[in-house]
Amino acid sequence: MNNIDRTDEHGYTIISEDEAVERFEDMLNDCFPLVQFGSLSYSPSEVLKRVDPTAYRCEFLNWLDCEELTIDED
């Protein structure tokens, strides 16, 4: 993990937003099956992001908190 030694005032690990999104989407895709429509398949993270971007963002923020991660603001 990048920046493992950087923490914020709450002791949360600081990581880049790109890294956080990648890890969050990996978790979603590992925990939930592909969404299929006929012969087409879509990743759970992509479906959530496109169908309900507000829910995606809320779940992302909840995941960050549960993982004790914070986004690098620099």
N, CA, C and O atoms as a printed pandas DataFrame, in Angstrom:
     atom_number atom_name residue_name chain_id  residue_number  x_coord  y_coord  z_coord
0              1         N          MET        A               1    0.849   -1.171    0.000
1              2        CA          MET        A               1    0.000    0.000    0.000
2              3         C          MET        A               1    0.899    1.240    0.000
3              4         O          MET        A               1    1.895    1.292    0.722
4              5         N          ASN        A               2    0.546    2.215   -0.799
5              6        CA          ASN        A               2    1.298    3.464   -0.848
6              7         C          ASN        A               2    1.017    4.301    0.378
7              8         O          ASN        A               2   -0.082    4.249    0.931
8              9         N          ASN        A               3    2.007    5.079    0.810
9             10        CA          ASN        A               3    1.834    6.040    1.893
10            11         C          ASN        A               3    1.365    5.403    3.200
11            12         O          ASN        A               3    0.649    6.049    3.966
12            13         N          ILE        A               4    1.751    4.151    3.477
13            14        CA          ILE        A               4    1.274    3.474    4.677
14            15         C          ILE        A               4    1.702    4.185    5.954
15            16         O          ILE        A               4    1.046    4.060    6.988
16            17         N          ASP        A               5    2.794    4.927    5.883
17            18        CA          ASP        A               5    3.287    5.579    7.090
18            19         C          ASP        A               5    2.658    6.956    7.308
19            20         O          ASP        A               5    2.927    7.600    8.322
20            21         N          ARG        A               6    1.828    7.413    6.375
21            22        CA          ARG        A               6    1.171    8.710    6.535
22            23         C          ARG        A               6   -0.206    8.505    7.150
23            24         O          ARG        A               6   -1.013    7.721    6.648
24            25         N          THR        A               7   -0.464    9.216    8.240
25            26        CA          THR        A               7   -1.773    9.131    8.891
26            27         C          THR        A               7   -2.301   10.539    9.150
27            28         O          THR        A               7   -1.545   11.508    9.212
28            29         N          ASP        A               8   -3.621   10.620    9.300
29            30        CA          ASP        A               8   -4.234   11.909    9.628
30            31         C          ASP        A               8   -4.364   12.045   11.140
31            32         O          ASP        A               8   -3.841   11.221   11.890
32            33         N          GLU        A               9   -5.063   13.087   11.584
33            34        CA          GLU        A               9   -5.179   13.360   13.020
34            35         C          GLU        A               9   -5.993   12.307   13.766
35            36         O          GLU        A               9   -5.939   12.237   14.994
36            37         N          HIS        A              10   -6.764   11.469   13.016
37            38        CA          HIS        A              10   -7.556   10.406   13.641
38            39         C          HIS        A              10   -6.840    9.053   13.594
39            40         O          HIS        A              10   -7.364    8.045   14.068
40            41         N          GLY        A              11   -5.647    9.049   13.021
41            42        CA          GLY        A              11   -4.898    7.807   12.894
42            43         C          GLY        A              11   -5.248    7.006   11.642
43            44         O          GLY        A              11   -4.777    5.883   11.467
44            45         N          TYR        A              12   -6.083    7.591   10.765
45            46        CA          TYR        A              12   -6.453    6.915    9.518
46            47         C          TYR        A              12   -5.308    7.021    8.524
47            48         O          TYR        A              12   -4.622    8.042    8.461
48            49         N          THR        A              13   -5.109    5.973    7.757
49            50        CA          THR        A              13   -4.075    5.962    6.732
50            51         C          THR        A              13   -4.486    6.841    5.561
51            52         O          THR        A              13   -5.622    6.765    5.093
52            53         N          ILE        A              14   -3.573    7.671    5.087
53            54        CA          ILE        A              14   -3.835    8.579    3.973
54            55         C          ILE        A              14   -3.406    7.895    2.675
55            56         O          ILE        A              14   -2.260    7.466    2.540
56            57         N          ILE        A              15   -4.344    7.797    1.716
57            58        CA          ILE        A              15   -4.034    7.225    0.408
58            59         C          ILE        A              15   -4.623    8.121   -0.678
59            60         O          ILE        A              15   -5.474    8.966   -0.403
60            61         N          SER        A              16   -4.165    7.929   -1.904
61            62        CA          SER        A              16   -4.699    8.716   -3.015
62            63         C          SER        A              16   -6.127    8.287   -3.322
63            64         O          SER        A              16   -6.517    7.154   -3.039
64            65         N          GLU        A              17   -6.902    9.192   -3.898
65            66        CA          GLU        A              17   -8.277    8.855   -4.254
66            67         C          GLU        A              17   -8.308    7.739   -5.292
67            68         O          GLU        A              17   -9.165    6.858   -5.220
68            69         N          ASP        A              18   -7.394    7.760   -6.251
69            70        CA          ASP        A              18   -7.345    6.701   -7.266
70            71         C          ASP        A              18   -7.125    5.337   -6.627
71            72         O          ASP        A              18   -7.790    4.366   -6.986
72            73         N          GLU        A              19   -6.202    5.264   -5.690
73            74        CA          GLU        A              19   -5.930    3.997   -5.001
74            75         C          GLU        A              19   -7.137    3.548   -4.185
75            76         O          GLU        A              19   -7.481    2.366   -4.168
76            77         N          ALA        A              20   -7.779    4.503   -3.508
77            78        CA          ALA        A              20   -8.955    4.172   -2.698
78            79         C          ALA        A              20  -10.087    3.646   -3.576
79            80         O          ALA        A              20  -10.721    2.648   -3.233
80            81         N          VAL        A              21  -10.347    4.302   -4.695
81            82        CA          VAL        A              21  -11.409    3.863   -5.608
82            83         C          VAL        A              21  -11.100    2.471   -6.134
83            84         O          VAL        A              21  -11.983    1.615   -6.184
84            85         N          GLU        A              22   -9.855    2.239   -6.526
85            86        CA          GLU        A              22   -9.464    0.922   -7.034
86            87         C          GLU        A              22   -9.693   -0.160   -5.982
87            88         O          GLU        A              22  -10.225   -1.226   -6.292
88            89         N          ARG        A              23   -9.298    0.109   -4.756
89            90        CA          ARG        A              23   -9.476   -0.875   -3.684
90            91         C          ARG        A              23  -10.951   -1.097   -3.356
91            92         O          ARG        A              23  -11.371   -2.228   -3.112
92            93         N          PHE        A              24  -11.742   -0.016   -3.348
93            94        CA          PHE        A              24  -13.177   -0.120   -3.087
94            95         C          PHE        A              24  -13.865   -0.943   -4.181
95            96         O          PHE        A              24  -14.673   -1.826   -3.891
96            97         N          GLU        A              25  -13.540   -0.646   -5.422
97            98        CA          GLU        A              25  -14.159   -1.377   -6.526
98            99         C          GLU        A              25  -13.714   -2.835   -6.541
99           100         O          GLU        A              25  -14.511   -3.717   -6.862
100          101         N          ASP        A              26  -12.477   -3.098   -6.206
101          102        CA          ASP        A              26  -12.011   -4.487   -6.092
102          103         C          ASP        A              26  -12.818   -5.231   -5.029
103          104         O          ASP        A              26  -13.208   -6.380   -5.234
104          105         N          MET        A              27  -13.069   -4.577   -3.894
105          106        CA          MET        A              27  -13.847   -5.192   -2.829
106          107         C          MET        A              27  -15.258   -5.506   -3.312
107          108         O          MET        A              27  -15.746   -6.618   -3.112
108          109         N          LEU        A              28  -15.918   -4.534   -3.947
109          110        CA          LEU        A              28  -17.268   -4.767   -4.471
110          111         C          LEU        A              28  -17.285   -5.931   -5.456
111          112         O          LEU        A              28  -18.158   -6.797   -5.393
112          113         N          ASN        A              29  -16.322   -5.941   -6.357
113          114        CA          ASN        A              29  -16.276   -6.975   -7.391
114          115         C          ASN        A              29  -15.942   -8.350   -6.827
115          116         O          ASN        A              29  -16.340   -9.370   -7.389
116          117         N          ASP        A              30  -15.211   -8.377   -5.718
117          118        CA          ASP        A              30  -14.908   -9.650   -5.058
118          119         C          ASP        A              30  -16.086  -10.169   -4.237
119          120         O          ASP        A              30  -16.261  -11.379   -4.096
120          121         N          CYS        A              31  -16.892   -9.257   -3.697
121          122        CA          CYS        A              31  -17.983   -9.642   -2.798
122          123         C          CYS        A              31  -19.294   -9.960   -3.511
123          124         O          CYS        A              31  -20.133  -10.681   -2.971
124          125         N          PHE        A              32  -19.473   -9.435   -4.703
125          126        CA          PHE        A              32  -20.742   -9.595   -5.411
126          127         C          PHE        A              32  -20.511  -10.200   -6.785
127          128         O          PHE        A              32  -19.469   -9.970   -7.398
128          129         N          PRO        A              33  -21.486  -10.979   -7.278
129          130        CA          PRO        A              33  -21.325  -11.614   -8.590
130          131         C          PRO        A              33  -21.512  -10.615   -9.727
131          132         O          PRO        A              33  -22.074   -9.535   -9.544
132          133         N          LEU        A              34  -21.031  -11.000  -10.894
133          134        CA          LEU        A              34  -21.258  -10.197  -12.093
134          135         C          LEU        A              34  -22.755  -10.026  -12.310
135          136         O          LEU        A              34  -23.541  -10.923  -12.006
136          137         N          VAL        A              35  -23.140   -8.885  -12.830
137          138        CA          VAL        A              35  -24.534   -8.628  -13.188
138          139         C          VAL        A              35  -24.673   -8.994  -14.660
139          140         O          VAL        A              35  -23.957   -8.470  -15.514
140          141         N          GLN        A              36  -25.608   -9.903  -14.946
141          142        CA          GLN        A              36  -25.739  -10.392  -16.318
142          143         C          GLN        A              36  -27.094  -10.041  -16.910
143          144         O          GLN        A              36  -28.129  -10.135  -16.250
144          145         N          PHE        A              37  -27.058   -9.635  -18.170
145          146        CA          PHE        A              37  -28.240   -9.403  -18.995
146          147         C          PHE        A              37  -28.012  -10.173  -20.281
147          148         O          PHE        A              37  -27.252   -9.742  -21.148
148          149         N          GLY        A              38  -28.669  -11.309  -20.401
149          150        CA          GLY        A              38  -28.426  -12.160  -21.567
150          151         C          GLY        A              38  -26.975  -12.586  -21.604
151          152         O          GLY        A              38  -26.468  -13.166  -20.643
152          153         N          SER        A              39  -26.305  -12.304  -22.704
153          154        CA          SER        A              39  -24.895  -12.696  -22.849
154          155         C          SER        A              39  -23.935  -11.603  -22.380
155          156         O          SER        A              39  -22.720  -11.760  -22.500
156          157         N          LEU        A              40  -24.459  -10.507  -21.853
157          158        CA          LEU        A              40  -23.628   -9.394  -21.397
158          159         C          LEU        A              40  -23.388   -9.493  -19.898
159          160         O          LEU        A              40  -24.283   -9.884  -19.149
160          161         N          SER        A              41  -22.179   -9.139  -19.456
161          162        CA          SER        A              41  -21.825   -9.157  -18.039
162          163         C          SER        A              41  -21.213   -7.822  -17.638
163          164         O          SER        A              41  -20.447   -7.216  -18.387
164          165         N          TYR        A              42  -21.570   -7.385  -16.446
165          166        CA          TYR        A              42  -21.059   -6.113  -15.936
166          167         C          TYR        A              42  -20.573   -6.308  -14.501
167          168         O          TYR        A              42  -21.144   -7.085  -13.735
168          169         N          SER        A              43  -19.503   -5.585  -14.153
169          170        CA          SER        A              43  -18.992   -5.681  -12.791
170          171         C          SER        A              43  -19.955   -4.977  -11.833
171          172         O          SER        A              43  -20.571   -3.975  -12.195
172          173         N          PRO        A              44  -20.082   -5.500  -10.617
173          174        CA          PRO        A              44  -20.970   -4.876   -9.626
174          175         C          PRO        A              44  -20.614   -3.407   -9.360
175          176         O          PRO        A              44  -21.502   -2.572   -9.189
176          177         N          SER        A              45  -19.330   -3.102   -9.328
177          178        CA          SER        A              45  -18.935   -1.716   -9.051
178          179         C          SER        A              45  -19.389   -0.780  -10.166
179          180         O          SER        A              45  -19.842    0.332   -9.896
180          181         N          GLU        A              46  -19.273   -1.218  -11.406
181          182        CA          GLU        A              46  -19.684   -0.392  -12.538
182          183         C          GLU        A              46  -21.200   -0.193  -12.548
183          184         O          GLU        A              46  -21.687    0.899  -12.842
184          185         N          VAL        A              47  -21.937   -1.251  -12.227
185          186        CA          VAL        A              47  -23.398   -1.147  -12.183
186          187         C          VAL        A              47  -23.817   -0.147  -11.108
187          188         O          VAL        A              47  -24.628    0.740  -11.374
188          189         N          LEU        A              48  -23.277   -0.279   -9.903
189          190        CA          LEU        A              48  -23.637    0.636   -8.823
190          191         C          LEU        A              48  -23.278    2.071   -9.191
191          192         O          LEU        A              48  -24.078    2.983   -8.977
192          193         N          LYS        A              49  -22.086    2.280   -9.741
193          194        CA          LYS        A              49  -21.631    3.622  -10.086
194          195         C          LYS        A              49  -22.548    4.275  -11.122
195          196         O          LYS        A              49  -22.852    5.464  -11.025
196          197         N          ARG        A              50  -22.983    3.500  -12.106
197          198        CA          ARG        A              50  -23.809    4.072  -13.183
198          199         C          ARG        A              50  -25.292    4.149  -12.834
199          200         O          ARG        A              50  -25.970    5.094  -13.237
200          201         N          VAL        A              51  -25.802    3.172  -12.095
201          202        CA          VAL        A              51  -27.227    3.145  -11.772
202          203         C          VAL        A              51  -27.563    4.131  -10.652
203          204         O          VAL        A              51  -28.588    4.809  -10.705
204          205         N          ASP        A              52  -26.702    4.208   -9.645
205          206        CA          ASP        A              52  -26.985    5.081   -8.506
206          207         C          ASP        A              52  -25.681    5.697   -7.990
207          208         O          ASP        A              52  -25.109    5.222   -7.010
208          209         N          PRO        A              53  -25.216    6.761   -8.659
209          210        CA          PRO        A              53  -23.943    7.368   -8.252
210          211         C          PRO        A              53  -23.941    7.893   -6.816
211          212         O          PRO        A              53  -22.897    7.926   -6.166
212          213         N          THR        A              54  -25.103    8.300   -6.328
213          214        CA          THR        A              54  -25.177    8.778   -4.939
214          215         C          THR        A              54  -24.936    7.629   -3.969
215          216         O          THR        A              54  -24.181    7.775   -3.007
216          217         N          ALA        A              55  -25.572    6.491   -4.216
217          218        CA          ALA        A              55  -25.357    5.318   -3.359
218          219         C          ALA        A              55  -23.907    4.846   -3.459
219          220         O          ALA        A              55  -23.312    4.449   -2.457
220          221         N          TYR        A              56  -23.337    4.887   -4.664
221          222        CA          TYR        A              56  -21.930    4.509   -4.850
222          223         C          TYR        A              56  -21.044    5.375   -3.968
223          224         O          TYR        A              56  -20.183    4.856   -3.258
224          225         N          ARG        A              57  -21.243    6.680   -4.003
225          226        CA          ARG        A              57  -20.411    7.600   -3.226
226          227         C          ARG        A              57  -20.604    7.377   -1.727
227          228         O          ARG        A              57  -19.636    7.379   -0.967
228          229         N          CYS        A              58  -21.855    7.183   -1.304
229          230        CA          CYS        A              58  -22.127    6.923    0.118
230          231         C          CYS        A              58  -21.438    5.643    0.581
231          232         O          CYS        A              58  -20.822    5.618    1.647
232          233         N          GLU        A              59  -21.540    4.592   -0.205
233          234        CA          GLU        A              59  -20.889    3.323    0.146
234          235         C          GLU        A              59  -19.377    3.462    0.141
235          236         O          GLU        A              59  -18.694    2.882    0.985
236          237         N          PHE        A              60  -18.852    4.228   -0.805
237          238        CA          PHE        A              60  -17.408    4.475   -0.859
238          239         C          PHE        A              60  -16.949    5.169    0.419
239          240         O          PHE        A              60  -15.957    4.763    1.024
240          241         N          LEU        A              61  -17.666    6.214    0.832
241          242        CA          LEU        A              61  -17.295    6.943    2.045
242          243         C          LEU        A              61  -17.423    6.063    3.290
243          244         O          LEU        A              61  -16.577    6.127    4.181
244          245         N          ASN        A              62  -18.469    5.247    3.356
245          246        CA          ASN        A              62  -18.619    4.312    4.480
246          247         C          ASN        A              62  -17.480    3.304    4.506
247          248         O          ASN        A              62  -16.947    2.986    5.569
248          249         N          TRP        A              63  -17.106    2.802    3.328
249          250        CA          TRP        A              63  -16.006    1.848    3.221
250          251         C          TRP        A              63  -14.699    2.483    3.706
251          252         O          TRP        A              63  -13.941    1.867    4.456
252          253         N          LEU        A              64  -14.442    3.734    3.265
253          254        CA          LEU        A              64  -13.229    4.435    3.714
254          255         C          LEU        A              64  -13.177    4.483    5.235
255          256         O          LEU        A              64  -12.140    4.209    5.839
256          257         N          ASP        A              65  -14.303    4.832    5.848
257          258        CA          ASP        A              65  -14.356    4.941    7.305
258          259         C          ASP        A              65  -14.110    3.588    7.967
259          260         O          ASP        A              65  -13.344    3.493    8.926
260          261         N          CYS        A              66  -14.756    2.547    7.459
261          262        CA          CYS        A              66  -14.578    1.198    8.028
262          263         C          CYS        A              66  -13.139    0.704    7.892
263          264         O          CYS        A              66  -12.626    0.005    8.766
264          265         N          GLU        A              67  -12.503    1.071    6.796
265          266        CA          GLU        A              67  -11.114    0.660    6.555
266          267         C          GLU        A              67  -10.102    1.603    7.224
267          268         O          GLU        A              67   -8.893    1.386    7.153
268          269         N          GLU        A              68  -10.616    2.637    7.864
269          270        CA          GLU        A              68   -9.772    3.658    8.512
270          271         C          GLU        A              68   -8.792    4.254    7.517
271          272         O          GLU        A              68   -7.586    4.326    7.756
272          273         N          LEU        A              69   -9.362    4.686    6.376
273          274        CA          LEU        A              69   -8.594    5.333    5.319
274          275         C          LEU        A              69   -9.133    6.733    5.100
275          276         O          LEU        A              69  -10.311    7.002    5.335
276          277         N          THR        A              70   -8.261    7.619    4.649
277          278        CA          THR        A              70   -8.667    8.971    4.267
278          279         C          THR        A              70   -7.971    9.338    2.969
279          280         O          THR        A              70   -6.880    8.851    2.672
280          281         N          ILE        A              71   -8.622   10.211    2.196
281          282        CA          ILE        A              71   -8.106   10.616    0.897
282          283         C          ILE        A              71   -7.066   11.713    1.061
283          284         O          ILE        A              71   -7.249   12.653    1.834
284          285         N          ASP        A              72   -5.979   11.576    0.324
285          286        CA          ASP        A              72   -4.914   12.585    0.309
286          287         C          ASP        A              72   -5.454   13.842   -0.360
287          288         O          ASP        A              72   -5.862   13.793   -1.520
288          289         N          GLU        A              73   -5.464   14.948    0.337
289          290        CA          GLU        A              73   -5.994   16.205   -0.202
290          291         C          GLU        A              73   -4.953   17.012   -0.957
291          292         O          GLU        A              73   -5.285   18.042   -1.544
292          293         N          ASP        A              74   -3.712   16.574   -0.957
293          294        CA          ASP        A              74   -2.630   17.327   -1.635
294          295         C          ASP        A              74   -2.648   17.121   -3.117
295          296         O          ASP        A              74   -1.812   17.679   -3.828
